[in-house]
């Protein structure tokens, strides 16, 4: 009998040291056990917004310059001074952006998401269903959050993107831990995608996140290397006129980088990232002779060259318009913001298929971008 009891006790102890994926039963390890997942697997290679190291029975994560978190698996775990303790896996959270949501989507972890900000252009059917039946609540937009709805989501932590509008003061009063997610600041497409490893640490899916990212990295870099060998590099510009101005992203922006990786040159070569609002005449002076024109919008119905001209008659002056070389993605018809942050390899292949079709299979079907017909 003693042997049976001892055996059962050993089985229970073994289960309590295993953290694989989201657990609704709260089975959590006695200590973090940094050997459970190799630190190298979760450490960033391209992302610049966070760092991670292990210490005793905690995983120490630094986000940006000042925010420091200690991920633990028991409340009794001791953490260094200056670190905010977070027990993992978290079971409920709020996402402030579609970029953050994409991390949970690719990790098959929608169950963890209990709150979102706006749902404009929401495409994912599973997320739509969860919003409709109340499993995910809408908490309002940045700068105007509904504190009652935030509390209704019962989040363990809230992932935030500290943009200019802010508005986090009311949420801070709830004592809910706010965790900055700085994926939007990454200038390298792989750096942005690598934030799935960051989220993976909070939901105990480090291994899955690492494996998924390794695949993304391999596919992206292989195609990037092929595009770099192309003999001709076309030029490309991006955006449209809105309310009398043209917002043009800078030459070091994420978008400019993915154009370069696809074997094309972005018409703006400055060192800016966010870019600036330009008058039409200025944009025309930069892009009049560009080979391609990339447009992303939420046009109701089928977008066309006629619609592009109707929105601004001078659009027909661009060579890319005349030659019918507008690269287009409609956010009402594709889950662009919901999934593209973690599919830079797919974005890249879409663009390579346009810039250098000889480098992809002849029957390739684009996911996001294609030439406007």
Secondary structure, DSSP 8 states (H G I E B T S, - for coil): -HHHHHHHHHHHHHHTT---S--SS----SS--TTSS-HHHHS-SS--SEEEEEETTEEEEEETTTEEEEEESSTT----TT-EEEESS---EEE-SHHHHHHHHHTT-GGGEEEES--TT---HHHHHHHHTTSSEE-EETTEE-HHHHHHTT-SEEEE---TT---HHHHTTT-EEEE--GGG-SSHHHHHTHHHHHHHHTT-HHHHHHHHHHHHHHHHHHHHHHHT-S---EEEE--EETTEEEE--TTSHHHHHHHHTT-EES--SS-SS-EEE-HHHHHHHHTT-SEEEEEE--SS---HHHHHHH-GGGGGSHHHHTT-EEEEETTTS-HHHHGGG-HHHHHHHHHHHH-GGGS-TT---SS-EE--
